[in-house]
Amino acid sequence: MSCPTPTTDPPAAGAQCRDDPLRATRAHDRRGALAPLAPPEATAEAVGTTALLAARLDRVIAECRRFQTPMAVLSVHIDAIESVGVAADAPGIESAIAVEFGHRLRGRVRTTDPVLWLGGRDYAVVLLHAGGPTALLVRARLAAALAGAYRIDDRLAGVVISIGHAVYPLDGTQGNVLASIAVAERRPV
């Protein structure tokens, strides 16, 4: 199987490149799109947010270990969608907000930092070459940029989010440990 390029569609669920399993995600992140990590029918609750995130972090941790660089991971979750003038469970409102939220998230971090959609309302940002102070700074910037009002067509909706973070190697040296800490440390912003 060949690796997808930035001009092709996202890979099928479960497909991996032989040389770099994150390449497909990175390629689509560079052009501003989000590559889903779970099949559309699988939700983060069914597959497990930490398991999806841990699988992606192990490869990044190996590179960080090799080059002796720090890395931080932010776990972002949409806690609630508060829609004005229309029911929050109206058809398509949640998926439209998830897409807009993902684009806003992608636009607020460096192009070299992968943004991962874990399914449902869960996202993660891997901050390469970043330690604890940088993670806290980015967390504050994301909180200001992501929480608040979203205009979807002619509807106005607000989101309440929570963000947690973990730092390699301070908080752990394995993907599952960092993912668990980042998810457990989520706090409303």
C-alpha positions as CSV (number, residue, x, y, z in Angstrom):
1,M,0.0,0.0,0.0
2,S,1.4,3.4,-0.9
3,C,1.3,6.3,1.4
4,P,-1.2,9.0,0.6
5,T,0.0,12.4,-0.5
6,P,-1.5,15.7,0.5
7,T,-3.6,15.8,-2.7
8,T,-5.3,12.4,-2.1
9,D,-8.2,11.6,0.2
10,P,-7.5,10.5,3.8
11,P,-6.5,6.8,4.1
12,A,-9.1,4.2,4.9
13,A,-9.6,3.4,8.5
14,G,-6.8,1.2,9.9
15,A,-4.5,1.9,6.9
16,Q,-0.9,2.7,7.7
17,C,2.1,3.6,5.7
18,R,5.1,1.3,6.1
19,D,7.6,4.1,6.6
20,D,5.6,6.5,8.8
21,P,2.2,5.7,10.3
22,L,1.6,9.4,11.1
23,R,2.5,10.6,7.5
24,A,-1.1,10.5,6.3
25,T,-2.2,12.6,9.2
26,R,0.6,15.1,8.9
27,A,0.1,15.4,5.1
28,H,-3.5,16.3,5.6
29,D,-2.8,18.6,8.5
30,R,-0.4,20.7,6.4
31,R,-3.3,21.6,4.1
32,G,-5.6,22.3,7.0
33,A,-7.8,19.2,7.0
34,L,-8.3,16.8,9.8
35,A,-7.6,13.1,9.3
36,P,-9.9,10.9,11.4
37,L,-8.2,8.2,13.4
38,A,-11.3,6.1,13.9
39,P,-13.8,4.8,11.3
40,P,-16.9,7.0,11.1
41,E,-19.1,4.4,12.8
42,A,-16.7,4.1,15.8
43,T,-17.0,6.6,18.5
44,A,-14.3,7.6,21.0
45,E,-16.3,6.0,23.8
46,A,-16.4,2.7,21.9
47,V,-12.8,2.5,20.9
48,G,-11.4,4.4,23.8
49,T,-9.9,7.9,23.6
50,T,-6.8,7.0,25.5
51,A,-6.1,3.9,23.3
52,L,-6.4,5.9,20.1
53,L,-4.2,8.7,21.4
54,A,-1.6,6.2,22.9
55,A,-1.2,4.5,19.5
56,R,-0.3,7.7,17.9
57,L,2.0,8.9,20.7
58,D,4.2,5.9,20.7
59,R,5.8,6.8,17.4
60,V,6.3,10.4,18.4
61,I,7.8,9.3,21.7
62,A,10.3,7.1,19.9
63,E,11.5,10.1,17.8
64,C,11.7,12.3,20.9
65,R,13.7,9.6,22.7
66,R,16.1,9.3,19.7
67,F,16.7,13.1,19.4
68,Q,16.4,13.8,23.2
69,T,13.7,16.4,22.7
70,P,10.6,17.1,24.9
71,M,7.0,16.8,23.7
72,A,3.7,17.7,25.1
73,V,0.2,16.4,24.3
74,L,-3.0,18.4,24.8
75,S,-6.3,16.5,25.1
76,V,-9.3,18.7,24.1
77,H,-12.9,17.7,24.6
78,I,-16.1,19.5,23.7
79,D,-18.1,19.2,26.9
80,A,-21.3,20.9,25.8
81,I,-22.9,22.5,22.8
82,E,-25.2,25.4,23.7
83,S,-27.3,26.4,20.7
84,V,-29.1,29.7,20.6
85,G,-32.5,29.7,18.8
86,V,-32.4,26.0,17.8
87,A,-32.2,22.8,19.7
88,A,-28.6,21.6,20.4
89,D,-29.6,18.2,19.0
90,A,-30.9,19.6,15.7
91,P,-29.7,17.5,12.7
92,G,-26.2,18.3,11.7
93,I,-25.4,20.9,14.3
94,E,-23.0,18.7,16.3
95,S,-21.1,17.5,13.3
96,A,-21.0,21.0,11.8
97,I,-19.6,22.4,15.1
98,A,-17.1,19.5,15.3
99,V,-15.8,20.4,11.8
100,E,-15.6,24.1,12.5
101,F,-14.0,23.4,15.9
102,G,-11.4,21.2,14.2
103,H,-10.6,23.9,11.7
104,R,-10.3,26.5,14.4
105,L,-8.0,24.2,16.4
106,R,-5.8,23.5,13.4
107,G,-5.4,27.2,12.8
108,R,-4.3,28.0,16.3
109,V,-1.2,25.7,16.5
110,R,2.0,25.4,14.5
111,T,1.8,23.6,11.2
112,T,4.4,21.1,12.4
113,D,2.2,20.0,15.3
114,P,-0.2,17.2,14.4
115,V,-3.9,17.8,15.3
116,L,-5.7,14.5,15.8
117,W,-9.5,14.0,15.7
118,L,-10.1,11.0,18.0
119,G,-13.8,10.7,17.1
120,G,-16.9,12.2,18.6
121,R,-16.0,15.3,20.5
122,D,-12.4,14.4,21.3
123,Y,-9.3,16.0,19.8
124,A,-5.6,16.0,20.6
125,V,-2.7,18.2,19.7
126,V,0.9,16.9,19.8
127,L,3.3,19.8,20.5
128,L,6.7,18.8,19.2
129,H,9.8,20.2,20.8
130,A,7.6,21.7,23.6
131,G,7.9,21.4,27.4
132,G,5.6,22.2,30.3
133,P,5.7,26.0,30.0
134,T,5.0,25.9,26.3
135,A,2.1,23.5,26.9
136,L,0.5,25.8,29.4
137,L,0.9,28.8,27.1
138,V,-0.7,26.9,24.2
139,R,-3.4,25.6,26.5
140,A,-4.3,29.2,27.5
141,R,-4.3,30.4,23.9
142,L,-6.5,27.5,22.8
143,A,-8.9,28.1,25.6
144,A,-9.4,31.7,24.6
145,A,-9.7,30.8,20.9
146,L,-11.9,27.7,21.0
147,A,-14.4,28.3,23.7
148,G,-17.2,30.6,22.8
149,A,-19.5,31.3,19.9
150,Y,-19.7,29.5,16.5
151,R,-21.9,30.5,13.6
152,I,-23.1,27.5,11.7
153,D,-25.2,28.7,8.7
154,D,-27.7,31.0,10.2
155,R,-27.5,29.4,13.7
156,L,-25.4,30.6,16.6
157,A,-24.0,28.0,19.0
158,G,-21.5,28.1,21.9
159,V,-19.2,25.4,23.1
160,V,-17.9,24.6,26.5
161,I,-14.5,22.8,26.4
162,S,-12.0,21.1,28.7
163,I,-8.3,20.8,28.0
164,G,-5.7,18.6,29.7
165,H,-2.0,18.1,29.0
166,A,0.9,15.8,29.7
167,V,4.6,16.3,29.0
168,Y,7.2,13.8,27.8
169,P,9.4,12.8,29.7
170,L,8.2,14.6,32.9
171,D,4.8,12.9,33.1
172,G,5.8,9.6,31.5
173,T,7.7,7.8,28.8
174,Q,5.0,5.7,27.2
175,G,2.1,6.7,25.0
176,N,-0.6,5.0,27.1
177,V,0.7,6.8,30.3
178,L,0.8,10.2,28.6
179,A,-2.6,9.7,27.0
180,S,-4.2,8.7,30.3
181,I,-2.7,11.7,32.1
182,A,-3.8,14.2,29.4
183,V,-7.3,12.9,29.4
184,A,-7.5,12.7,33.3
185,E,-6.1,16.3,33.6
186,R,-8.8,17.8,31.5
187,R,-10.2,20.9,33.2
188,P,-13.1,23.1,32.0
189,V,-11.9,26.4,30.6
